[in-house]
Amino acid sequence: MWDMESFQPDFAISPTKGYISPGMDVPFVVTFRPSKLSQAVQYEGLRCFIQGSEPLLLTLAGSCVEVPDTKETLTFTCNVRERQSQTILLSNPSSEAWTLQPILEGKYWKGPEFIHLEARQKEKAYQVTYRPLTMSSENKKHQGSIFFPLPDGTGLHYHLEGTAEAPRCSGAISRQVPCRISHTELIPVSNWLHRPQRFLVVIDMLKPENLESSSVLQGCSYIDVPSSAKEDYQLTFLSYKEGVFSAKVSFLNETTGEYLFHMVTFKVMASGPISTVKMSTAVRQRVSSTIKVDNPLPVPVTFDINCEVPDISVPQDFTVPAQSKANLALEYQPLKTGESTGHLVLQSSDLGSLSYKLQLKATSSRPEKPVYFRTTLGSRQTVTTKIRNFAQEKTEYLLQTDCADFQTAKSISAAPASSGGSDLNVEVTFEPCHLGEAKTTLQLSSALGGQYCIPLIGLALPPEPQGPFLIPAGGTTSISFRNVFPKSTAFQYTVKHPAFAVRAPGMLRAKSSTTITVSFTGGRAPVTSRLVVSCPGGSWIYHLRGLPSTR
């Protein structure tokens, strides 16, 4: 154990006491802190008491000189809480090695505690590092010094001056976020001190300069960070329309004025469809649906509506009152069967665009009302029926049946229909070629108007007797006759009374007409008879009356 009082006031030694085992070496560190100028400071007989042995005696000598003039000033400049290092070149001109212990003053400078120089070593680098924890001002820069005491009784003195500029950006955050979806960004906040800090959070908008009511960028006003730790600050962002939003988020210690900051940029992209609207109906039948539109803003918002699906009807614009919800009604009236998809977009300057996906299905409709016909074999009946045309442009309907008993035009032209549809007349002629009932479906198809099916039901009755046809004595009469069959047919003409004679072709082409000429030779009295035209498909009776001669 050392007698510490004998070292004062200029020397100190450590450790002051302890234990030592046989064969063990214990190093002691002697510190010289002179209290006054003196070329020779010497302490003799400094005792170390050892149990069971005589005290060890130590002599210490030192020299205290004035601090030499500053050799030079080292100037440091960096951002606060960052580092800058510079080197000092030291030389040992003596023939003995030196171990120097620099004396460094200034709380923001650090360097190695010792530096060893070999004998006659030149320009060995000693590094001094400046790491300021507070910003300096133009009139009050950080000050410090470093002194290298040399064994020859001299020393080297350097003045240190530091400028701590405003902090650099702690980080730049860039995110792509969709419209109308809240996004939480975690910003790391570091505490560089060995004590807790409370930071005031300041959000400065850069682009745009003023945040509109359709966007929100917010978080807590303060954040507490433990000593030498890091915490995440939660910043919430929400925008109802597309755009680029940039802000500077600063964390300020209101007591010291020190701060750090992050740059945050959010690129708001158009979001996908808000929802899917499913609608299904038969062609030409209307079905309605509603979409609930929310307006969170304190002012009414008017939307322009755009829908490229021709079968969907919506108003041109739509207004939602402030901070409320409203239902947008849309109607689906398809003209053609099938499944399709589309988009409905609501656009406003305040809330951007709202997109909805449309999933549409059009099924076949019921046939139109049936059209009934009733006529005799060999006769024709024409009926005019109607369809409701909804095509908004001029179009042409193609007509088709699979039964030869019904005839129509090959096509019908339709003018653009009104908003509720327009009637279109369709003429159908029934000319049966066999007795009994005939059924078919008339199909009308258009690229724009879709397809219609009209059931056609015809009843063919046996031919009714016609006449009487009056024929003067020695004269003739003509009777029109038509081959109603779909193929050439041979007909027989029979008159029972010999006073009548018939002249007509025996073979008639399909669907062709001819004239039957009947002559009467005459007599004193009137003569009645009948003409029978027959074939395997039926027979027609014509009553004849011959008039008597007037001579």
Disulfide bonds with the S-S distance in Angstrom:
none
